[in-house]
């Protein structure tokens, strides 16, 4: 049986793209000692190959590389990665810094820098990513607010007194505002079981939910899209 070290398996991943082997080794050692999983590339081609294998949390990207420009590469990959991109650059012109941010970069670090400065920048980026991944506690649409912790919805601050199933349906519909969801999707997500012919049960819950939204003056409603399902949209 293969034993997996969960602590290593769950480490945050960094892709370091740096053509100076000596500097790259020094950066990698510092980052690994700080607990990160580090993958390295010397060129843009190597970085592309690495991105086909790994999903980094942070990309440390040198601006001047043997086979291309780091700014151009950032623009190329930005739409395909959610990683925080930190430029490592010796360029000092303000126009270069602006260009880096405009191509999709998140931050930059001027060379030469102390390894501790790099660690601090990476740690800051990781904290921001963790905060971004924290599930939202509420959702507001128009004058409607859903409180996920309380499992209740409010219109202008007044509770709709929803049942658990009504709230589950409303949350699913609200999170997909203006999109039509089939009866099967709604039932199976709210009840966590196959629909198996319980169409009338779903219709009754939707009707009761719609009435509560209307009676309390909600800015949005649940519309019946004939033959397709239901949609949460602004009331007419």
C-alpha positions in Angstrom: 0.0 0.0 0.0 1.3 3.4 -0.9 1.3 5.9 2.0 0.8 9.5 1.0 2.1 12.3 3.2 -1.0 14.5 3.3 1.0 17.5 4.6 3.2 17.4 1.4 0.2 16.6 -0.8 -1.6 19.7 0.3 1.3 22.1 0.0 0.7 25.3 -1.9 2.3 25.2 -5.4 4.6 27.7 -7.0 5.9 27.8 -10.6 9.2 29.7 -10.8 10.2 30.9 -14.3 13.8 32.1 -14.1 16.5 31.6 -16.6 19.4 32.4 -14.2 20.1 28.9 -12.8 22.0 30.2 -9.8 19.3 32.6 -8.8 16.6 30.1 -9.5 18.2 27.5 -7.2 18.5 30.1 -4.4 14.9 31.1 -4.8 13.7 27.5 -4.9 15.6 26.5 -1.8 14.2 29.5 0.2 10.6 28.7 -0.9 10.9 25.0 -0.2 12.3 25.7 3.3 9.2 27.9 3.8 7.0 24.9 3.0 6.0 25.4 -0.6 6.1 22.9 -3.5 8.2 24.5 -6.1 8.4 23.7 -9.9 10.9 25.5 -12.0 11.3 26.4 -15.7 14.2 28.2 -17.5 12.2 29.3 -20.5 8.7 30.2 -21.6 8.5 26.9 -23.4 9.4 25.1 -20.2 6.7 27.2 -18.3 4.1 26.1 -20.9 5.0 22.5 -20.4 4.9 22.9 -16.6 1.4 24.5 -16.8 0.2 21.5 -18.7 1.1 19.3 -15.7 0.5 21.4 -12.6 -2.0 24.1 -11.3 0.1 26.6 -9.4 -1.2 28.9 -6.8 1.5 31.5 -7.6 3.7 32.0 -10.7 7.0 33.8 -10.2 7.8 35.1 -13.7 11.0 36.7 -14.8 10.4 39.4 -17.4 13.4 38.8 -19.6 13.6 35.2 -20.8 15.7 33.5 -23.6 12.7 32.7 -25.8 10.4 35.6 -25.1 9.0 38.4 -23.0 7.5 37.7 -19.6 4.8 40.3 -20.1 3.7 38.7 -23.3 3.6 35.3 -21.7 1.5 36.6 -18.8 -1.0 38.0 -21.2 -1.0 34.6 -23.0 -1.8 32.5 -20.0 -3.9 35.0 -17.9 -7.3 33.7 -19.1 -6.3 30.1 -18.4 -4.9 30.4 -14.9 -6.2 31.7 -11.6 -2.7 31.9 -10.2 -1.3 35.0 -8.6 1.4 36.2 -11.1 4.4 38.0 -9.5 6.9 39.5 -11.9 10.6 39.3 -11.0 12.2 42.1 -12.9 15.3 44.3 -13.2 13.4 46.9 -15.2 12.8 50.1 -13.3 10.8 52.1 -15.8 7.3 53.0 -14.6 5.9 52.1 -18.1 7.2 48.6 -17.7 5.5 48.2 -14.4 2.2 49.5 -15.7 2.5 47.2 -18.7 3.1 44.2 -16.5 -0.1 44.9 -14.5 -2.1 45.6 -17.6 -1.2 42.2 -19.1 -2.7 40.5 -16.1 0.1 40.5 -13.5 -0.7 41.0 -9.9 2.5 42.4 -8.4 6.2 42.7 -9.0 9.5 42.5 -7.2 12.5 44.5 -8.3 15.9 42.7 -8.7 18.1 42.4 -6.8 16.0 41.4 -3.7 16.6 39.5 -0.5 15.0 36.0 -0.3 13.0 37.1 2.7 11.3 39.8 0.5 10.3 37.1 -2.0 9.0 34.9 0.8 7.0 37.8 2.2 5.5 38.6 -1.2 4.5 35.0 -1.8 3.0 34.6 1.7 0.9 37.7 1.1 -0.3 36.3 -2.3 -1.2 33.0 -0.6 -3.2 34.8 2.1 -5.2 36.8 -0.5 -5.9 33.6 -2.4 -7.2 31.9 0.8 -9.4 34.8 1.5 -10.8 34.7 -2.0 -11.7 31.1 -1.6 -13.6 31.6 1.7 -17.2 30.9 1.0 -19.5 33.9 1.0 -21.8 34.1 4.1 -24.5 36.1 2.3 -25.9 36.8 -1.2 -27.7 40.0 -2.0 -29.8 40.5 -5.2 -32.0 43.6 -5.4 -33.7 44.0 -2.0 -33.3 40.2 -1.3 -30.6 38.9 1.0 -29.8 35.3 1.6 -28.0 34.4 4.9 -26.3 31.1 4.3 -25.4 30.6 8.0 -28.9 31.3 9.3 -30.5 29.5 6.3 -33.0 32.3 5.9 -33.8 35.0 3.3 -34.8 38.6 4.0 -36.6 41.2 1.9 -35.7 44.7 3.1 -34.6 43.1 6.3 -37.8 41.2 7.0 -37.5 37.4 7.1 -39.4 35.4 4.6 -39.6 32.5 7.1 -38.6 29.9 4.5 -38.6 26.2 5.1 -35.3 24.4 4.6 -36.3 23.1 1.2 -37.6 26.5 0.1 -34.3 28.1 1.1 -32.4 25.5 -0.8 -34.4 26.1 -3.9 -34.1 29.9 -3.6 -30.4 29.7 -3.1 -29.9 27.5 -6.1 -32.1 29.8 -8.3 -30.5 33.0 -6.9 -27.0 31.8 -7.5 -28.0 31.1 -11.1 -29.9 34.4 -11.6 -31.4 34.7 -15.1 -30.6 31.1 -16.0 -33.3 28.5 -16.5 -32.8 25.4 -14.3 -34.7 22.2 -15.1 -37.1 20.7 -12.6 -34.8 17.7 -12.3 -31.8 19.8 -11.3 -33.8 21.8 -8.8 -35.3 18.7 -7.1 -32.1 16.7 -7.0 -30.0 19.5 -5.6 -32.6 20.5 -3.0 -33.6 17.0 -1.9 -30.3 15.2 -2.7 -32.1 12.3 -4.3 -33.4 11.4 -7.8 -36.6 13.2 -8.8 -38.5 9.9 -9.5 -41.7 11.6 -10.5 -42.0 14.1 -7.6 -42.9 16.9 -10.0 -45.9 18.0 -8.0 -43.9 18.2 -4.8 -41.4 20.6 -6.5 -44.2 22.7 -8.1 -45.8 23.1 -4.7 -42.6 24.3 -3.1 -41.8 26.7 -5.9 -45.4 28.1 -5.7 -45.1 28.7 -2.0 -41.7 30.3 -2.4 -42.9 32.5 -5.2 -45.9 33.6 -3.0 -43.6 34.5 -0.1 -41.4 36.6 -2.5 -44.4 38.4 -4.0 -46.2 39.0 -0.7 -43.1 40.6 0.8 -42.4 42.9 -2.1 -39.3 41.2 -3.4 -37.6 42.8 -6.4 -37.2 39.3 -8.0 -39.4 36.3 -8.6 -39.3 32.7 -9.8 -40.7 32.5 -13.3 -42.0 29.3 -14.9 -40.3 28.8 -18.3 -42.8 26.5 -20.0 -41.4 23.1 -20.9 -37.9 24.0 -19.6 -38.0 24.7 -15.9 -37.7 27.8 -13.6 -35.7 31.0 -13.6 -35.0 33.6 -10.9 -35.3 37.0 -12.4 -36.4 40.6 -11.7 -40.1 40.8 -11.2 -42.1 42.6 -14.0 
